[in-house]
Amino acid sequence: VVLLGDAAYAVSLLAGQGASLAVAGACLLAAELTGRAPIGEALIGYEQALRPVVTETQERARRGTRWFVPATRTQRWLRRTALRSAGLPLADRLLATAVVGKRSALPRDRYAAGHTT
């Protein structure tokens, strides 16, 4: 059984991360299945390439929940202030990075056309 998309990754409700991982995972799985003879090896390669990215994205999402459910009055004030300043130059990027984190990168050579191992 191979799970794809939100069924496999269960990331967060933010920024389409589940959809992005679903597309990347599908591309990677397709490349692994066409680039390796035994299906078992292809599935192992798929998991080895994708698991670190999924784990990192899940951890970032867990850390980001404090932005959506602030526990203290100070945290609520900080959130409101950050959201109000999001329209300022560069502030939108800083806010997005603080909430969602930096982008993870799949190893492109793993799902490039003509992949063989």
C-alpha positions as CSV (number, residue, x, y, z in Angstrom):
1,V,0.0,0.0,0.0
2,V,1.3,3.4,-0.9
3,L,-0.3,6.5,0.5
4,L,-0.1,9.8,-1.3
5,G,-1.1,13.4,-0.6
6,D,-2.7,14.4,2.7
7,A,-3.3,10.7,3.5
8,A,0.4,10.2,3.7
9,Y,1.7,13.5,4.9
10,A,-0.9,15.2,7.1
11,V,1.0,18.5,7.2
12,S,-1.2,21.4,8.1
13,L,-3.9,23.7,6.9
14,L,-1.4,26.3,5.8
15,A,-0.2,27.4,2.4
16,G,-1.2,24.3,0.4
17,Q,1.6,22.2,1.8
18,G,-0.3,19.0,1.6
19,A,-1.2,19.6,-2.1
20,S,2.4,20.6,-2.9
21,L,3.8,17.4,-1.2
22,A,1.1,15.3,-3.0
23,V,2.3,16.6,-6.4
24,A,6.0,16.2,-5.5
25,G,5.4,12.8,-4.0
26,A,3.5,11.6,-7.1
27,C,6.3,12.8,-9.4
28,L,8.9,11.2,-7.3
29,L,7.0,7.9,-7.0
30,A,6.5,7.8,-10.8
31,A,10.2,8.4,-11.4
32,E,11.1,5.7,-8.8
33,L,8.7,3.2,-10.4
34,T,9.9,3.8,-13.9
35,G,13.6,4.0,-13.0
36,R,13.9,0.8,-10.9
37,A,13.1,-2.8,-11.8
38,P,11.8,-4.3,-8.6
39,I,8.8,-2.4,-7.1
40,G,10.2,-2.9,-3.6
41,E,13.4,-1.0,-4.4
42,A,11.4,1.8,-6.0
43,L,9.2,2.1,-2.9
44,I,12.2,2.2,-0.6
45,G,13.8,4.9,-2.8
46,Y,10.6,6.9,-2.7
47,E,10.4,6.8,1.1
48,Q,14.1,7.6,1.6
49,A,13.8,10.6,-0.6
50,L,10.5,12.0,0.6
51,R,10.5,11.2,4.3
52,P,13.0,13.9,5.4
53,V,11.1,16.6,3.5
54,V,7.8,15.4,5.0
55,T,9.2,15.2,8.5
56,E,10.7,18.7,8.2
57,T,7.4,20.1,6.9
58,Q,5.4,18.5,9.6
59,E,7.7,19.8,12.3
60,R,7.5,23.4,10.9
61,A,3.7,23.1,10.8
62,R,3.6,22.1,14.4
63,R,5.8,25.0,15.4
64,G,3.6,27.3,13.4
65,T,0.5,26.6,15.3
66,R,1.4,29.1,18.0
67,W,0.7,31.8,15.4
68,F,-2.9,30.6,15.1
69,V,-3.6,29.8,18.7
70,P,-1.6,32.2,20.8
71,A,-1.6,31.3,24.5
72,T,-0.9,34.6,26.1
73,R,-2.1,38.2,25.7
74,T,1.4,39.2,24.5
75,Q,1.4,36.5,21.9
76,R,-2.0,37.7,20.7
77,W,-0.7,41.3,20.4
78,L,2.4,40.1,18.5
79,R,0.2,38.1,16.1
80,R,-2.1,41.1,15.5
81,T,0.9,43.4,15.0
82,A,2.6,41.0,12.6
83,L,-0.6,40.5,10.5
84,R,-1.1,44.3,10.3
85,S,2.4,44.8,9.1
86,A,2.3,42.0,6.5
87,G,1.5,44.5,3.7
88,L,4.8,46.4,4.3
89,P,7.8,45.7,1.9
90,L,9.6,42.5,2.9
91,A,7.3,42.0,6.0
92,D,5.1,39.6,4.0
93,R,8.1,37.3,3.4
94,L,9.3,37.5,7.0
95,L,5.8,36.6,8.2
96,A,5.4,33.8,5.8
97,T,8.8,32.3,6.8
98,A,7.9,32.7,10.5
99,V,4.6,30.9,10.1
100,V,5.3,28.3,7.4
101,G,9.1,28.1,7.4
102,K,11.5,27.9,4.5
103,R,10.8,25.7,1.5
104,S,12.1,22.1,1.6
105,A,13.8,20.7,-1.4
106,L,13.4,17.3,-2.9
107,P,16.5,15.9,-4.5
108,R,15.7,16.9,-8.1
109,D,18.0,14.3,-9.6
110,R,15.7,11.7,-8.1
111,Y,12.7,12.7,-10.1
112,A,14.3,14.1,-13.2
113,A,13.5,12.6,-16.6
114,G,15.4,9.5,-17.3
115,H,16.2,8.7,-13.7
116,T,18.0,5.4,-13.2
117,T,19.8,3.9,-10.3
